[in-house]
Amino acid sequence: MRRVRGCVFLTGLLLAAPAMADASWQTVQNDAKGQTVWFNAWGGDQAVNRYLDWVSGEMKTHYAITLKIVHLADAADAVKRIQTESAAGRKTNGSVDLLWVNGENFRTLKEVGLLQTGWAQTLPNWRYVDTDKPVNEDFAIPTDGAESPWGGAQLTFIARKQSLPVPLSDPEALLSYAQKNPGKITYPRPPDFTGTAWLEQLLLTLTANSDALKVPPDSHTFNAVTAPLWDYLDKLHPLLWREGKDFPPSPARMDALLASSNLNMSVTFNPAHAQQKVASGELPADSYRFGFHDGMIGNVHFVAIPANSSASAGAKVVANFLLSPEAQIRKADPKIWGDPSVLSPQKLPSAQAAQLKKFIPDGLPKTLPEPHAAWVNALEQEWLRRYGTR
């Protein structure tokens, strides 16, 4: 009799848990109605901006939330604003409610307690997330539920068949190509995040001590670990566009230079970027993607809620919508954005799974993990010291 009662009690708990979760989420949705959510997001790509305009319309129509997009040149600008407002005593009425963030910027905010934690896994659409992806850590730093995954990324090169018919397999092949085609290769100027990723990619490939990149840089060993990178760049820079004395400010500028044949290669953090830009007519039809044979660095990008958000309920509803199968499938479509999904097709209804699978890029190189977030600033500062004033 005790065993039966115990089973009945346990069953009651199991049934009550989803009901409690549903009731809790309903409270969040009720609190979110009528709120204005200020979403600070990188605005350097028109496909991204058009997608966010669509998200804004959906939030207004279906959730009574006014979503305002603040287009950033660099997420670090919003990070500084959050820090400044917190220092000025704005503890509950900050100007940033939701932030597109990862890496060093996430680390900066999390270490000083300026992000809400423990909320990401409570989103109803978390159940669709592919937890085999690195969705619980960001540049080797545990997220602790302070970030909700939004999309995948992998550093990817773009070239045209007419000028670079054979993909470059490694840094030495890239250097050899630059020697034969001076002025046709370059990379975005750090601290553009893609330019910094270029440095990380080369460092991962060239250093003899890749394990050192899994932890914060050690001032005693930094020079030895990074020496192969600087030796390589010293050889490469005179062969670059404008002889390495100037660098494009962004991947978008590199795309334009590639389209006009002023460059023979561009770079992106989106494996579907070339396909999307060909479809929109912004890149020539013979454009294609490639990566180094031994792999390219990749990560997951997230959205986070500052601790002083004035519309945190609305921000959670937006983050949950960004994880919805509808929003993720639309985002993954190269004709719209082409940003890789963080959802697992195996967790979706069959029809949605089939749609999503159509947009999963195939033939990608192995994904290499990003170095620890602390390497971002260390590499950027050393790059600026060596090359930034030329």
N, C-alpha and C positions, 0 to 999 in steps of 0.2 A: 504493500500500500504506500509506504514511504517512497519507493522507487517510482511508482506511478505519479504521485504528487510532485516529486522532483522533476520528472519529465514534463509534466504539465506546466510547472513553474518556469522551466528552462525555455519551453516552446513559447510561453507568454513573453519572456524577455526578448527572444529573437524576433517575434512579431512586433513588439513594441519599439525596438531600436529604429527600424526604418520609419515608423510613424513619427517618432520623436525627431528624427533627422528631417523629415518632410515638414513638420511643424516649425522647426527651427529655421529652415530655409524659407518657408512662407513668411516668417517674421522679417527676415532679411529683405525679401522682395517688397513687403509692405512698407518697410522703412525707406526703401530705395525710390518708391514712387514720388515723382515730383522733384527729385534731386538733380542738380547739375554736376556732372562729373567732368573734371578737367584731366584729360588723358594726354600726357606729354610723351611724344613718340618721334623717333627719327623721321624727318621729312624729306630725305634726299632722293626719293624715287617716286615718280608720279603714279606708278602702279600701286604702290603701298598706300599713297594718299587717297587714290580712288577707292581702294578697298575700305579704308577707314571711314570714308564718307558713307559708304554703304552700311557699315556697322552703325554709324550714328543714326541713320534713318531707321534701321531695325530697332535700335534701343528706344527711339521716340515712339515708334508705331506700336511695339509690343510690350514695352515695359514702362512707359511714361517717364523715361529718363532722358534728360538733355545731355548728350555727350559732346563736349567741346574738345577738339583736337588742337593741341599746341605743337606745331611742327618744329622740331629741334634740329640744329646742325650737328649737335653732339649731346648725348645724354648727360655728359658731365655738367652741362649748363644747368640742367634741372637739379642735379645732385647738389651743386653749390647753392642753388636757391633754397632747397630743403634745409640745408645746413644753416644758412643765414636766418631763415625764418624761425627755426628751432632755437637758435641762439638768442633771437630777439623776443622769445617768449610765446611764439605762436604755436601752442601745443595742440590745439584742436581745430584751427581754422587755416591750415596751410593752403597754398595755391595749387599744389599738385595732389591729385587724388589717385591717379594711376600712372605708372611709369613703365615704359618699355626699357628693359635694363638687363644686363648680365655682366659677368666678369668683374673687372676692377671697380666699376661703379656700384655694383651690388655689394662687393666687399666693403667699400668705403661706408655705405649707409648701414650695413648690418653690424659692423664692428662697433659702431657708436649708438646702436639701439634706435635708429631712425626709421625702421621698417616694422610694420605689423607682422607678427609671426603666427604660425599655427593655423592659418586659415585655408591654405591652398587645397589640402586634401579633404576639406569639408565641402568643397564645391560639388554639386550633384554630378556634373559632367566629368569629374575626376575619374569616375568608373571606366571611362573610355580610354584613359591615357595609357600609352605604351610604357610601362614602368621598367622595361628592359633598356630604354634610353636613359641617359643621365639626367633624369628629371628631378632628382633629389639632391643634386649637387651642382654647383656652378663654378667652373674653373677650380675644381678640387675643394671647394668650400661647401659644407652642408647647407642646404637652403632652409631647413627647419620650418618648412611650410610658409616661408616669407615670400615665395615666388610661385606663380602659377605658370607652367610651361605654355608657350604659345606656338613655337615653330622650331624646326630643325635648321641646321646650317652646316655647310662645309665649304672651306676655301676652295675656289674653283677658278681655273684659268679659262679665258675665252680667246679664240683665234679664228682666223678666216682661212679656208682651204687654199685660197689663191696665194697667200703670203706665208702660211705656216702649215703645209700639207701634212706633216708628220708631228704628232704631239711630242712635246719635250718631256723626257722620262725622269729627269732629275736635275738638281742645280747645275751640275757640270754641263749637261746638254743645253740648259738655258744660257749659261755663260758662253758656250761655243757658238750658239745661235746669235747672241748679241755681238760677238766678235765679227761675225760674217754680215751682220745687219745692224751696224751702229746707228743709234738714234731711234730705233724702232721698238725698244722695250723700256718700260719704267714701272713704277708702282706708286700708289697714293702716298702722299706725305704724312708720316706719323705726326700727331696722334690720331689721324683718321683711323677708325678701328680696323679697316681692311688693310691699311698700310702697316699697322702694328701686327696684324695677323700674318702678313707677308714676312715680317721679321721673325715671328715665332715659328713659322713653317720652315724657314731656312735654318734657324737655330736647331730645331728638332732634328732636321735631316743631317746637319753638318757636325754637330757637337759629338764628342766621344763620351760625354757624360750626360745622357738624356735623363737619368734618374734624378739628377740635381734639379730638373725642371718641375718635379712633382711637389716640391716644397718651396717656400719663399727663398729668394736668392740670398746667398751668403756673401757678405762683403769681402771675405777672405778668398773666396774661390770664384767670384763673379768674372774676373778678368780671364781666368783660365777656361771657364766653361764657355764664355762667349767669344773667345779669340778667333775661332774658325769663322764665325759669322762676320766679324769686322774685316778679316782678311779677304773674305769672299766679296763683300761689298766694296772694298777698296779696289778690287780688280774690275767689278761690274760697273760701278758708277760712271767712269769716263766713257763707257759705251752706251749709256742710257740716253733717252730723249733729253735734249738740251744739256748733254754731257753730265747729267746728274747734278747740275747746279740749280735746277728747279724741278719741282714734282707736282703732278696734278693734285688738286685739293680733294678729289673724291673719285670713286669708281665710275660715277656718272660722267665725269669729264673724260675718263679713260675710254668709256664706251663711245663717246662722241669722236674722240681721236681715232679709235679703231674704225668706226664707220666711215671716216673721211680718209682712211689709209695713212694717217700721220703716225699711227702706232700699228704694230702687228699683233698686239696682245693686250687684253684687258683682264681684270680680276674682279671677282664677286664672292660673296659669302652664300650665294644661293645657287645650287646645282641646276635649277630650272631657269635661271636668269637669261641665258642665251636664247633658249627656246621662246621665252616670253617676249624678249626684245625683237626677235625675228618676226614673231606673230604680229607685233605692233608696228613693224616697219622701221624700228629704230636702229636695228642692226641688219646688215646684208644677209641674204638667204644662205650664204655659205659659211656663216658663223657656227662654231661648234664649241663644246666644252671639253676640258681634259684636266688631268691632275698628274702628279708625279706617281711613278709606278709603285713606290713603297708606301703611299698613302698621303692623305691631306688632312690637316687639322679640322675638326668639326666640334660643334657644341649644340646646345639647346638655348634658345633665347626665351625670355620670360617677361611677365608683367608683375609688378610689385605695388603694394599700397603703402605710402609713407605713414609713419606713426601719427602724424598730425593732419591726416586727411580730414577734410570737412564733409566728405560724402563717402565714407567707407562702405556703407551698405550698397550704394549705387556702384561703387568700384568693383565690389565682389560680383554683382549681377553682370556687369560688363565682362569681367574675367571669365565668368562661367559661360557666357554666350560665346566668347572667343574660343572656348574649348568644345563647343557644340559640334556634332557631326556636320550640320549644315554649314557653319562658318568655316570649319577646317577643310571641308571638301572644296568650298568656293575658293579659299585661300590657296589651296594646292594646285588649282587649275592654272597652267602656264599662261592661258589667255587672259587671266585676271591678275594674278600675282606670281604664282608658282612657288610659293614658300612651302617647304616640306612640312607635312603634318606631324604632330606629336601623338596622334591617336593610333591605337592598334586596330587594324581591320578585323582581327579575330574577335574583338569585343563589340563590334558594331552589328546591327541587323544586316542581313545578307545583301539587300539592295544598296545600302549605304557603303558597305564594305567593298562591293564591286566598283562603285563610283570612285572611292578613294584609291583603290589599287591601280586604277587607270592613270593616276597622277603621281605614283611613286617612281622616282627616277631609277633607271636600272643602269648597270655597268659602271657604278661609281667606284672610285678607288677606296681602299680601306680607310676608315675614319681613325685619325690619330687624336688622342686626348689633348685638350689645351693644357699648356703649362699652368701652374698655380697662378692665381690672379695677381699676386704681388710682382710677377715678372713683367706685367704690362708697363707699369710706371718705370721700372728699372731699365727696361729696353728703350722706352721712349726717351728717357732723360739722357741715356748714353748716346742714342742716335742723334739727338739734338746737339749734344756736345760735340760730336764728331763731324756732323754733316749739316746741321741746321742753319749755320750762319754763312754758308757758302753762297 
